[in-house]
Amino acid sequence: MRRGPCLSLDRFGGGLPARAGDSGDSEGRRRMLRALRQAAVGELTARQLQCVRLYYSKGMTMREAASSLGVSTSTVSRHLKKARARLRRVLEYGGFPGGSVW
């Protein structure tokens, strides 16, 4: 089974700093993170948001997330794919170069 690319905040826009003390546009990173959080809450379905939180924030595998939610692994995979697509569109619309990393 082919795994799609991961949603990683470090992959957005070439060279966004990982921490505020790093060189680069830390204000741009903060804006992007704020937009991503707002988009996640405002644009994703409740189930997509659950899957994103378990997989990306808690570091669970798809199988672990599926077990936790009582759904199949393919369902979690589908929700993550749709969530990434929605967040990508929102970030691109907001002027963040997120589309080129997927």
Sequence and secondary structure as in RCSB ss.txt:
>XXXX:A:sequence
MRRGPCLSLDRFGGGLPARAGDSGDSEGRRRMLRALRQAAVGELTARQLQCVRLYYSKGMTMREAASSLGVSTST
VSRHLKKARARLRRVLEYGGFPGGSVW
>XXXX:A:secstr
        GGGSTTT  SSTTSSS HHHHHHHHHHHHHHHHHHS HHHHHHHIIIIIS   HHHHHHHHTS HHH
HHHHHHHHHHHHHHHHHHTT   GGG 
